[in-house]
């Protein structure tokens, strides 16, 4: 890595703040004084391979044309092209707002922008006219750039993941996200790959939790979405009476600024929220060697979920299929997917250079595959900032406000950060007792059973057994 004087002019200010209304988080800022990239493509590729925790790359995208992709610019490029938006109510709750509970509208980006400006006429805002801006946020999330700009393929070159060492990877292998303040994705982990995220316009706050804390996030596969494991916890306002272990979850928080690239390692949980009036970001999932095992687990998950949730039953009337899924597949199709995944895994172990025929995936990958073996330490410094978690965080922002108010009213000393993190409000204890009484009266549901059957720990063991049966070899899935 070159540390020439002109690069040293790039100063980095790290602001770590702990307030009564926000969790501890990092905001990484750069002054943009140099146009040269601090890491070569080969260096960046090795760093991504080395990283075992979330980190922010600075000064890597200054010459990317994609940095001009503001919502206004995109609206001019797309003109009258309709885009699907997800809308959610701006309301305090203590359960996640899954996509199955949201509304969806089709509109142009021009209509979207006029809606964000507060216009209300149907001609100006189209389908947004039925949703008051003060009551709803809007999100055009997970839009494949290859489809959005299928008539303008030259725009694919505006996104240059090749600067990170992924040769040939550009906008064609990326997705676009455009949202308003408050727009968010429920806390989840991605079954496949790692993630590179470029922030283009506005700021987004990322709350991340390590894979080791999965049990504290209470994983669920309902609603079902291929390759996404959701958390049953509302991380902004958790029900700590019901989800007690979440107190010990280690939250890593960073606010991503335009021009910065966030690296999200494999299987890190994340909740993402827009904090500015309009935000735009672009991401790409990078395939990993261990994804061959994950495809087996995902094929089993699909087969089990479809079998259970399509069976007649009073508690199967819920919206269990995420809107991103095209429909329910038959058991015969699901078993075909499973056999293809097992065959692919076997081929990748013995004939790694042959093309692999894998089950259809929501996220398709191209380009280099990152190898999976113990990495050397990452070169953190002024151009690569780790997203740290100094202390275990059991209280997120709204819960922290409630506890702070209780301590103020009772005269209790908040004490150290560690003590504040472990503090339990009297109200939480009362909620826990009420929840215990309520749970004693509730019978086990199909979804409860699926949460146990499809728990990541269980699926890892099932995958291991299937591989042993299919190949006679032993494996230890992550």
C-alpha positions in Angstrom: 0.0 0.0 0.0 1.4 3.4 -1.0 1.5 6.0 1.7 2.8 9.0 -0.4 2.4 12.5 1.0 -0.5 13.4 -1.2 -2.5 10.5 0.1 -1.7 11.5 3.7 -3.6 14.7 3.0 -6.8 12.6 3.0 -7.8 13.1 6.6 -10.3 10.8 8.3 -12.5 11.9 11.2 -14.0 9.2 13.3 -16.9 10.3 15.4 -18.1 7.8 18.0 -21.1 9.1 19.9 -23.2 7.6 22.6 -26.4 9.6 23.3 -29.7 9.0 24.9 -31.4 8.7 21.5 -28.8 6.7 19.5 -26.7 3.6 19.9 -22.9 3.7 19.7 -22.0 4.1 16.1 -19.2 5.2 13.8 -19.4 7.8 11.0 -16.5 7.7 8.6 -15.8 10.9 6.7 -13.2 11.8 4.0 -12.2 15.1 2.6 -11.9 13.9 -1.0 -8.7 15.7 -1.6 -7.0 13.1 -3.8 -8.4 11.4 -6.9 -6.0 8.4 -6.7 -7.3 5.2 -5.1 -5.4 4.1 -2.0 -5.6 0.4 -2.9 -4.9 -1.3 -6.3 -7.5 -3.8 -7.5 -5.3 -6.7 -6.4 -4.8 -5.1 -3.0 -8.5 -4.4 -2.6 -9.3 -8.0 -3.6 -6.9 -9.4 -1.0 -8.4 -7.0 1.7 -12.0 -8.1 1.0 -10.7 -11.7 1.3 -9.0 -10.9 4.6 -11.8 -9.0 6.3 -13.7 -10.8 9.0 -15.7 -7.9 10.3 -17.6 -5.0 8.6 -15.4 -2.2 7.3 -15.7 1.0 5.3 -13.5 1.7 2.3 -12.8 5.4 1.7 -11.5 7.2 -1.4 -12.0 4.2 -3.7 -14.9 5.5 -5.9 -14.1 9.2 -6.6 -14.0 8.7 -10.4 -17.0 6.3 -10.6 -19.7 7.8 -12.9 -22.3 6.0 -10.6 -21.7 8.8 -8.0 -23.8 11.0 -10.3 -26.7 8.6 -9.8 -28.8 10.8 -7.7 -32.6 10.1 -7.7 -33.0 13.2 -9.9 -30.4 12.1 -12.4 -31.9 8.6 -12.5 -35.4 10.1 -13.1 -34.1 11.8 -16.2 -32.4 8.7 -17.4 -35.5 6.5 -16.9 -38.1 9.1 -17.8 -41.5 7.4 -17.7 -40.3 4.0 -16.8 -42.3 2.5 -13.9 -40.5 1.3 -10.8 -42.1 -0.7 -8.0 -42.0 0.9 -4.5 -42.6 -0.6 -1.1 -44.3 1.6 1.4 -44.4 1.2 5.2 -46.2 3.2 7.9 -44.1 5.5 10.1 -45.2 4.1 13.4 -43.5 2.9 16.5 -43.8 -0.8 17.0 -41.9 -3.6 18.7 -42.2 -6.2 15.9 -40.4 -6.2 12.6 -42.2 -4.7 9.6 -41.8 -7.5 7.1 -42.5 -6.9 3.4 -45.6 -9.0 3.6 -47.1 -6.2 5.8 -46.2 -3.4 3.4 -48.1 -1.8 0.5 -46.7 -1.6 -3.1 -47.2 0.9 -5.9 -45.8 1.4 -9.4 -44.6 4.9 -10.2 -41.9 6.8 -12.0 -38.9 8.3 -10.2 -40.2 11.7 -11.1 -43.5 11.0 -9.3 -41.5 9.7 -6.4 -39.5 12.9 -6.1 -42.5 15.1 -6.4 -44.1 13.0 -3.6 -41.1 13.6 -1.4 -41.4 17.3 -2.0 -44.9 17.2 -0.5 -47.0 17.5 -3.7 -50.3 15.7 -3.6 -52.0 16.0 -7.0 -52.6 12.7 -8.7 -51.0 13.9 -12.0 -47.9 14.9 -10.1 -47.4 11.9 -7.8 -49.4 9.1 -9.5 -50.2 6.1 -7.2 -48.4 7.9 -4.3 -51.4 10.1 -4.0 -53.1 7.5 -1.8 -50.3 7.5 0.7 -49.6 10.7 2.8 -45.9 11.5 2.9 -46.1 12.3 6.6 -47.5 8.8 7.4 -45.4 6.6 5.0 -41.9 6.0 3.8 -41.2 4.6 0.3 -38.4 2.3 -0.9 -37.6 1.1 -4.4 -35.4 -1.7 -3.0 -33.6 -4.6 -4.6 -33.9 -3.4 -8.2 -31.7 -5.3 -10.6 -29.7 -2.7 -12.6 -29.6 -5.1 -15.5 -33.4 -5.0 -15.7 -33.9 -1.3 -14.7 -31.4 -0.2 -17.5 -31.9 -3.0 -19.9 -32.5 -0.4 -22.7 -29.5 1.6 -21.6 -26.7 -1.0 -21.1 -24.0 1.6 -21.3 -24.9 2.7 -17.8 -23.7 -0.7 -16.5 -20.1 0.7 -16.9 -20.8 3.5 -14.4 -20.4 0.9 -11.5 -16.8 -0.3 -11.3 -16.4 -3.2 -8.9 -13.3 -4.1 -11.0 -11.5 -1.5 -8.9 -12.0 -3.9 -6.0 -10.4 -6.7 -8.0 -13.6 -8.3 -9.3 -12.8 -8.2 -13.0 -15.8 -7.7 -15.3 -18.2 -7.0 -12.4 -20.2 -3.8 -13.0 -23.7 -2.6 -12.8 -25.0 -5.7 -14.6 -24.1 -7.6 -11.4 -25.5 -5.0 -9.0 -28.8 -3.9 -7.5 -30.2 -0.4 -6.9 -31.9 1.0 -3.8 -33.8 4.3 -3.7 -35.7 5.4 -0.6 -37.0 8.1 1.7 -36.1 8.9 5.3 -37.2 5.9 7.5 -37.2 3.4 4.6 -35.7 0.2 5.9 -35.1 -3.5 5.4 -36.0 -5.9 8.3 -33.0 -7.3 10.2 -31.8 -10.4 8.3 -28.7 -12.3 7.1 -28.0 -13.4 3.6 -27.3 -17.1 3.1 -25.0 -16.5 0.2 -21.9 -14.5 -0.3 -20.5 -11.3 1.1 -21.7 -7.8 0.2 -20.2 -4.6 -1.1 -22.4 -1.5 -0.8 -21.7 1.9 -2.5 -23.6 4.9 -1.0 -24.5 7.4 -3.7 -26.9 9.9 -2.3 -27.9 10.7 1.3 -26.9 8.6 4.4 -27.9 5.2 5.5 -27.4 3.8 9.0 -26.4 0.1 9.2 -26.8 -1.9 12.3 -24.9 -5.1 12.1 -24.6 -8.2 14.3 -22.0 -11.0 14.0 -22.9 -14.6 13.0 -22.0 -15.7 16.5 -25.0 -13.8 17.9 -27.5 -15.5 15.6 -29.3 -17.2 18.6 -29.8 -13.7 20.1 -31.5 -12.5 16.9 -34.1 -15.2 17.1 -33.9 -16.4 13.4 -37.0 -17.3 11.4 -37.8 -18.3 7.8 -41.3 -16.9 7.9 -41.9 -14.9 5.8 -40.0 -17.2 3.4 -37.6 -15.6 1.0 -34.9 -17.7 -0.7 -31.5 -17.0 0.8 -32.7 -14.6 3.5 -33.0 -15.5 7.2 -35.0 -12.9 9.1 -34.9 -11.9 12.7 -38.0 -11.9 14.8 -36.6 -8.9 16.8 -37.4 -5.3 16.0 -33.9 -4.0 16.6 -35.0 -0.4 17.0 -37.5 -1.1 19.7 -37.1 -4.7 20.8 -39.5 -6.6 23.0 -37.0 -7.5 25.6 -39.7 -9.3 27.6 -40.1 -11.8 24.8 -36.6 -11.7 23.3 -34.4 -11.6 26.4 -31.2 -12.8 24.8 -31.2 -9.8 22.5 -29.8 -7.7 25.4 -26.4 -9.4 24.8 -26.3 -9.0 21.0 -23.3 -7.0 19.9 -24.5 -4.2 17.7 -22.0 -2.7 15.2 -23.4 0.6 13.9 -22.1 2.8 11.1 -23.6 5.7 9.1 -22.5 5.3 5.5 -21.9 8.5 3.5 -21.9 9.2 -0.3 -18.8 7.8 -2.0 -18.1 5.2 0.7 -18.2 1.5 0.3 -19.3 -0.8 3.1 -18.1 -4.4 3.2 -20.5 -6.8 4.9 -19.0 -10.2 5.6 -20.8 -13.5 5.1 -23.7 -14.2 7.5 -23.5 -10.9 9.3 -27.0 -9.8 10.4 -28.0 -6.3 9.2 -30.8 -3.8 9.6 -30.5 -0.8 7.2 -32.4 2.5 7.5 -32.3 5.7 5.4 -31.7 8.8 7.5 -31.9 11.5 4.8 -35.0 12.7 2.8 -33.8 10.8 -0.3 -31.1 8.0 -0.4 -29.6 6.1 -3.3 -27.2 3.1 -3.0 -25.8 0.3 -5.2 -24.6 -3.1 -4.0 -23.2 -6.4 -5.3 -23.1 -9.8 -3.6 -19.8 -11.6 -4.1 -20.0 -15.4 -4.3 -17.9 -17.6 -1.9 -16.7 -21.1 -2.2 -18.8 -22.1 0.9 -22.0 -21.0 -0.9 -22.1 -24.5 -2.4 -23.0 -25.8 1.1 -25.4 -23.0 1.7 -27.4 -23.9 -1.5 -28.0 -27.4 0.0 -29.4 -25.8 3.2 -31.6 -23.4 1.1 -32.9 -26.2 -1.0 -33.9 -28.1 2.2 -35.5 -25.0 3.6 -37.6 -24.4 0.5 -38.8 -28.0 0.5 -39.8 -28.0 4.2 -41.4 -24.5 4.2 -43.5 -25.3 1.1 -44.5 -28.7 2.5 -45.7 -27.3 5.8 -47.2 -24.0 4.7 -49.2 -25.3 1.8 -50.8 -28.0 4.0 -54.4 -27.1 5.0 -54.5 -25.6 8.5 -56.1 -22.7 10.4 -52.7 -21.1 11.2 -51.5 -21.4 7.6 -53.7 -18.5 6.5 -50.9 -16.0 7.1 -48.9 -14.2 4.4 -45.9 -16.5 4.7 -44.4 -16.0 1.2 -42.4 -12.9 0.7 -43.5 -10.7 -2.3 -40.0 -11.1 -3.8 -40.8 -14.8 -4.4 -42.5 -15.6 -7.7 -44.7 -18.3 -6.3 -44.8 -21.7 -4.5 -42.8 -24.5 -6.1 -44.0 -28.1 -6.0 -42.4 -30.8 -3.8 -41.1 -32.4 -7.0 -39.4 -29.2 -8.1 -38.0 -28.7 -4.6 -36.5 -32.1 -4.5 -35.0 -31.5 -7.9 -33.4 -28.3 -6.6 -32.0 -30.3 -3.6 -30.5 -32.9 -5.8 -28.9 -30.3 -8.1 -27.4 -28.5 -5.0 -25.9 -31.8 -3.8 -24.5 -32.6 -7.2 -23.1 -29.1 -7.5 -21.4 -29.4 -4.1 -19.9 -32.8 -5.1 -18.6 -31.3 -8.4 -17.1 -28.3 -6.8 -15.1 -30.4 -4.4 -13.8 -32.8 -7.0 -13.9 -30.9 -10.2 -13.8 -27.2 -9.2 -13.1 -25.8 -12.6 -16.2 -27.3 -14.3 -19.3 -25.2 -14.8 -21.8 -25.8 -12.0 -25.6 -26.2 -12.6 -27.1 -24.9 -9.4 -30.7 -24.3 -8.3 -32.3 -21.0 -9.3 -31.3 -18.3 -6.8 -32.6 -14.9 -6.0 -29.0 -13.7 -6.2 -27.0 -14.9 -9.2 -23.3 -14.3 -9.1 -20.6 -13.9 -11.8 -16.8 -13.3 -11.8 -14.2 -14.4 -9.3 -15.2 -16.6 -6.3 -13.4 -15.7 -3.0 -11.6 -18.7 -1.5 -12.4 -19.7 2.1 -9.3 -20.1 4.3 -7.9 -18.3 7.4 -6.9 -14.8 6.4 -4.0 -12.5 7.6 -4.9 -9.3 9.5 -6.6 -6.6 7.4 -4.6 -3.3 6.9 -6.8 -0.9 8.7 -5.9 2.8 8.4 -7.1 6.1 7.0 -8.6 4.5 3.9 -10.1 1.4 5.6 -12.1 1.8 8.8 -13.4 -1.1 10.8 -16.9 -1.0 12.1 -16.3 -1.8 15.8 -18.5 -2.7 18.7 -16.6 -1.6 21.9 -19.2 -3.0 24.3 -22.0 -5.6 24.0 -25.2 -3.6 23.3 -28.4 -4.9 24.7 -30.4 -1.7 24.5 -31.1 0.0 21.2 -32.1 3.7 20.8 -35.7 3.7 22.0 -35.1 1.2 24.7 -32.1 3.3 25.9 -34.3 6.4 26.1 -36.9 4.5 28.2 -34.3 3.2 30.6 -32.6 6.5 30.8 -35.9 8.1 31.8 -36.5 5.5 34.4 -33.1 6.0 36.0 -33.7 9.8 36.0 -37.0 9.5 37.7 -35.7 7.0 40.3 -32.4 8.7 40.8 -30.5 5.6 39.8 -26.9 6.3 38.6 -26.5 5.2 35.0 -22.8 4.4 35.8 -20.4 3.1 33.2 -21.2 2.2 29.6 -20.9 -1.5 30.5 -23.4 -1.0 33.4 -25.8 0.9 31.2 -25.7 -1.8 28.6 -26.5 -4.5 31.1 -29.2 -2.4 33.0 -32.7 -3.8 33.1 -35.7 -1.5 33.7 -38.4 -2.5 36.1 -40.8 -2.1 33.1 -38.9 -4.8 31.2 -39.3 -7.2 34.2 -43.0 -6.6 34.2 -43.2 -7.1 30.4 -41.3 -10.4 30.8 -43.7 -11.6 33.5 -46.7 -10.7 31.3 -45.2 -12.4 28.3 -44.5 -15.6 30.3 -48.1 -15.7 31.4 -49.3 -15.1 27.8 -47.0 -17.8 26.4 -48.4 -20.3 28.8 -51.8 -19.8 27.2 -50.7 -20.0 23.5 -50.4 -23.3 21.7 -47.6 -24.2 19.3 -48.1 -22.9 15.8 -46.8 -24.2 12.5 -44.5 -21.2 12.3 -43.1 -22.0 15.8 -42.3 -25.5 14.6 -40.6 -24.2 11.5 -38.5 -21.8 13.5 -37.1 -24.8 15.3 -36.8 -27.2 12.4 -35.2 -24.5 10.1 -32.9 -22.9 12.8 -29.4 -22.3 11.2 -27.8 -24.7 13.7 -30.2 -27.5 12.8 -29.8 -26.8 9.0 -26.0 -27.0 9.3 -26.3 -30.5 10.8 -28.9 -31.6 8.2 -26.6 -30.4 5.4 -23.7 -32.3 6.9 -25.8 -35.5 7.0 -27.0 -35.1 3.5 -23.5 -34.5 2.2 -22.3 -37.6 4.0 -25.1 -39.7 2.6 -24.6 -38.3 -0.9 -20.7 -38.4 -1.1 -19.6 -40.5 1.8 -17.4 -37.5 2.9 -17.6 -35.4 6.0 -18.0 -31.7 5.9 -18.6 -29.0 8.6 -20.9 -26.3 7.2 -20.6 -22.9 8.7 
